[in-house]
Amino acid sequence: MRIEQYFLMTDYSLCEVILNGDSPAPIRVVEGVLQPVAPTTAEQKLARKNELKARGTLLMALPDKHQLEFNSHKDAKTLTEAIEKRFGGNTKTKKVQKTLLKQQYKNFTGSSSESLDQIHDRLQKLVRQLEIH
């Protein structure tokens, strides 16, 4: 308390920086009204960072001629859906994929070096892929 009073008396601007931080409080305009923005938490910053990283990785995987076509998608989920819709393949390739999955299902075996859980997980993954196609 005494140190706060000391700073208030000697250097008010320094006291403001200590109490409120160096930058001004962020403000956003919503429907013409200025509103203060709540500070973001570490979890929110990490989630935003991961989202941008995922979106950037997806965009880098695309050929240059398709970059502008998919740049309008703002999050990784919608971008992934758009890419799958655009490059998912035609009915012929989907039919070939389904045939390959059926063959893998018929020939499915578990090795003696695998645990029962690992075998089960591989089988479930194969079944899920079959359900999708």
N, C-alpha and C positions, 0 to 999 in steps of 0.2 A: 504494500500500500504506500509506504513512504517513497519507494523508488518511483512509483507511478506519479506521485505528486511532484517529485523532483523533476522528472522529465516534462511534466505539464508546465512547470514554471520556467525551465531553462530552454527547452527546445520542443515546442508543441508538435511540429511536423515529424520529428523523430519518434515521439510518443505515438502518433497516429500510425506510423509505419510498424512499430512494434505491436500495437494492438490489432491492427487490421490487415497487416501484410503490406507488401510493397506495391502491389497493383490495385487499381480501383475495383470495387465490387462489380462483378459482371451483371449486366442489365440486358434484358431481352424485351422487344416490343411485341406485344400480343394484342391484336385488334386495336392498335393505336395507343395502347396504354403501356407505360414503362413498368416492368416488373423485375425485381431482383431474381437472379438465378441461384438456386441452392448449390452449394459446393459439391463437387463430385467426389465419391468415395474411391478408395483404391480398387475395389472390386469393379466399379463402373469403368474406371480407366483401363483396367486389364481386359474387361469384356470388349470395350471399344477397340483396344489395340488388337485383340485377337480377331475381331470381326474385320477390321481393315486389312489385317495380314491375310486372312482367308480370301477376301475379295480380291486383293492384289495378286495372290498366287493363282487364283482362277483366271484372272485377266491376262497374266503373263503366259499362261499355258495356251492361250488362244493365238492363232496366227494373226499377224499384223493387220491383214485386210478385214478381220472381224472385230477388231478392238472397238471401233466406234459404234458398231451395232449393239454391243453388250455393255457399253460404258454407262448407259442410262439406269441400270439396275443398281440400287443403293445398298443392298445387303447381299451377303454370300448365298443365302438360301434361295432368293428369287433368281440370282445369277445362275446358280447351279441348275435350277429348274429350266431356265431359258436355254442354257447350253444343252441340256439333255433333250429338250424338245427339238432344238435345231439340229443337233448332231446325233440323235438317238439311232439313226439308221432307218432304212426302209423296211417293208414287210419281209422281204427276202432275207435280209441279214438277221432280223429278229427270229425268223423261222429257223435259220441255221443255229443261232444261239440256243434256242429252245431244244433243238435236236441234240446238240452237244451236252446240254445240261441233263437231258433225259438219259443219255448214254453214261454220263458220269454217275448218275443216280443208280443205274443198273449195275455198274461195275464197282460200286462203292464197297471198300473193305477197310478194316482198321488193322493197323500193324500191331505187333506185340509190344513194340517199344512205346506206343502211345497209351496214355491213360484213358479210362472210360469217358471221363469228362471231355477230353480233347476230341475223341471220336464223335461223341454226341454233338459237340459244338460244330465240328466240320459238317456233320450230317444236317444239322439245323440250318447252317448257312446255305447249303445246297438246296434244301427244301424252300427256304425263303426266296432264293433266286428263281426257283421254278415257279413259285407263286406270282412273282413279279411278271414273268414272261408268260 
